[in-house]
Amino acid sequence: MYGYGGYKKYESVESKKAKAAKSMQKLLKKNPNLAPIEVSGRKLTKTWWGMAWTENLERYADFGNRIGRGRSYVRQGAVLDLQIESGRVRAIVQGSRAKPYDVVVEVKPLDPVSWHNIIEACSGNLSSLEQLISGKFPAEMADLFMTTKTGLFPSPREIDFGCSCPDWADMCKHVAAVLYGIGVRFDEDPTLFFKLRQVDIDDLISDAVKKTSDTLIDKSRSAGKSKRALSATGDDLAGLFGVDMNLDQPQSDVNASAPVSAIPPAPATSPASAPVNPPVSANPPAPAPETAPTTPSAPKKRGRPRKSEKL
């Protein structure tokens, strides 16, 4: 819509929102599964993943000068639909014309070497999926994810986009609105970020948890090695001094297995303190014949004797 002198006619925010709502009603009749981008409050994004995505886009000079054009479109509800697929984002954006525009954003897969290094670095620093998607991880992990070229977030060279609008600019405001809308969608579901980068989030969590468990197992095994090392030291001493040093055998067994000559004689005791054993004859006496058991006598009566029993 253009006014006098070829200048574009001013359109109020209320008029833009009404146009977007009207287009939305028409699209819902054809596709009831639309997922519009809705923003409430002063900030576009609120979670760590949403804010990190927006920060990554704005720090590049290739995007920084043009992506700001899409902020107002997102706030006005112009992104009528935004679907994140593996390596691709499809969106419908309401522009100045009555018919909305189709926008496609393609993101290249994360480099396998970078993904492997990130998995290795996460070992011992991530304990659950909830910790990852909530952004409650150590600061060094956040720096690792945001590192340029080797981090999780794509650079401008890894992002391609297109729009059905007649704007010949490299990045039109409809594309810019979709890029901001992606960050808003990550606020709702951070796992979509890994889907977009074509990596499996389960690999990151399971490997980190597995390595943490392996570390605990190694520590427990090292405690058991100290006992085996002590046993080996005992074997070396036994070979050196020519004695039997069985560390695991009880002391009573060691004395029983030692030679008679190695056991010192017991100290002599006085006759009063130690009983003298009778001499053992060569021919032991025959066993005594068995006798029939005797009947126990009746218990004696107690009490006062009767008169007849008095003397």
Order of alpha helices (4+ residues) and beta strands (2+ residues): alpha-alpha-alpha-alpha-beta-beta-beta-alpha-alpha-alpha-beta-alpha-alpha-alpha-alpha
